[in-house]
Amino acid sequence: MNILIVLGHPDSGSFNHAIAEACKERLLENGHTVIFHDLHKETFDPILEKEEISRDGLADPVIKRHCEELLSSDGIIVIHPNWWGQPPAILKGWIDRVIRPGIAYKFEEGDSGEGVPVGLLKAKTGLVFNTSNTNAERENLLFKDPLETIWKNCIFDFCGVKQFDRRMFRIIVTSDLQQRKIWLEEVKEMMDQYFPKAVKEGIPEGKLFE
Ligand SMILES: Cc1cc2nc3c(=O)[nH]c(=O)nc-3n(C[C@H](O)[C@H](O)[C@H](O)COP(=O)(O)O)c2cc1C
């Protein structure tokens, strides 16, 4: 399977990076093709300019490549910290520029844009890993867990990706090494659950594109 990993975190020593590495490692072990984007390392430009908004405004070669990769993915994994209940700006910009009309979704013929969209992504599975410093009760009751709504409803379901799972690791600031190791094992188990080895014997070698 082709699995796209998109990471939005500026610090290569962060737990978010450790999550991304754990995903990558296990997916390769399982014989999948991994397309890995560390948006900060790539200095991804998150600004959606006026010319790019319209359906036929896709011209930037970097964004074209991201769109092609998105379209070819069987699974999509997004990893980022909770920043004000939202993804960091660099990842928000990736959403704005890459999850585009005509690529990720469309409206039916004759629809003025206010109807129910049709998802265009062929990916069956969308997984999101988040980190935060807020306990679950406070996140759910006070803030209504905005990241769940953003990724599950506003993005993956909207674009036709029906199998969705999300894991929020908390509380990062007080977690110790032992806890983090356990969490990383959970990440690997989720890779096995959603993207298992393709065949029992003669597993193809995993391929990495960065
Ligand atoms: C700009 C900014 C905004 C943040 N907003 C929140 C927030 O709304 N809720 C929360 O629980 N943590 C918030 N945090 C804390 C981060 O979620 C936390 O530092 C991160 O998840 C830790 O993971 P890491 O070690 O991989 O960076 C924020 C941190 C920053 C830098």
PDBQT file of the ligand as one rigid body, heavy atoms in Angstrom, charges set to zero:
ROOT
HETATM    1  C1  LIG A 301       1.510  27.687  20.205  1.00  0.00    +0.000 C 
HETATM    2  C2  LIG A 301       1.117  26.584  21.151  1.00  0.00    +0.000 A 
HETATM    3  C3  LIG A 301      -0.214  26.385  21.437  1.00  0.00    +0.000 A 
HETATM    4  C4  LIG A 301      -0.611  25.333  22.278  1.00  0.00    +0.000 A 
HETATM    5  N1  LIG A 301      -1.941  25.128  22.540  1.00  0.00    +0.000 NA
HETATM    6  C5  LIG A 301      -2.318  24.095  23.301  1.00  0.00    +0.000 A 
HETATM    7  C6  LIG A 301      -3.686  23.828  23.521  1.00  0.00    +0.000 A 
HETATM    8  O1  LIG A 301      -4.569  24.521  23.047  1.00  0.00    +0.000 OA
HETATM    9  N2  LIG A 301      -4.017  22.739  24.284  1.00  0.00    +0.000 N 
HETATM   10  C7  LIG A 301      -3.060  21.932  24.824  1.00  0.00    +0.000 A 
HETATM   11  O2  LIG A 301      -3.384  20.968  25.507  1.00  0.00    +0.000 OA
HETATM   12  N3  LIG A 301      -1.738  22.156  24.618  1.00  0.00    +0.000 NA
HETATM   13  C8  LIG A 301      -1.355  23.218  23.874  1.00  0.00    +0.000 A 
HETATM   14  N4  LIG A 301      -0.028  23.422  23.652  1.00  0.00    +0.000 N 
HETATM   15  C9  LIG A 301       0.965  22.453  24.170  1.00  0.00    +0.000 C 
HETATM   16  C10 LIG A 301       1.335  21.434  23.096  1.00  0.00    +0.000 C 
HETATM   17  O3  LIG A 301       0.223  20.710  22.676  1.00  0.00    +0.000 OA
HETATM   18  C11 LIG A 301       2.415  20.505  23.643  1.00  0.00    +0.000 C 
HETATM   19  O4  LIG A 301       3.552  21.264  23.911  1.00  0.00    +0.000 OA
HETATM   20  C12 LIG A 301       2.762  19.402  22.675  1.00  0.00    +0.000 C 
HETATM   21  O5  LIG A 301       1.650  18.603  22.419  1.00  0.00    +0.000 OA
HETATM   22  C13 LIG A 301       3.878  18.549  23.235  1.00  0.00    +0.000 C 
HETATM   23  O6  LIG A 301       4.326  17.623  22.285  1.00  0.00    +0.000 OA
HETATM   24  P1  LIG A 301       5.829  17.699  21.698  1.00  0.00    +0.000 P 
HETATM   25  O7  LIG A 301       6.751  17.357  22.827  1.00  0.00    +0.000 OA
HETATM   26  O8  LIG A 301       5.896  16.730  20.588  1.00  0.00    +0.000 OA
HETATM   27  O9  LIG A 301       6.020  19.139  21.263  1.00  0.00    +0.000 OA
HETATM   28  C14 LIG A 301       0.379  24.483  22.853  1.00  0.00    +0.000 A 
HETATM   29  C15 LIG A 301       1.742  24.710  22.562  1.00  0.00    +0.000 A 
HETATM   30  C16 LIG A 301       2.110  25.745  21.722  1.00  0.00    +0.000 A 
HETATM   31  C17 LIG A 301       3.577  25.951  21.429  1.00  0.00    +0.000 C 
ENDROOT
TORSDOF 0
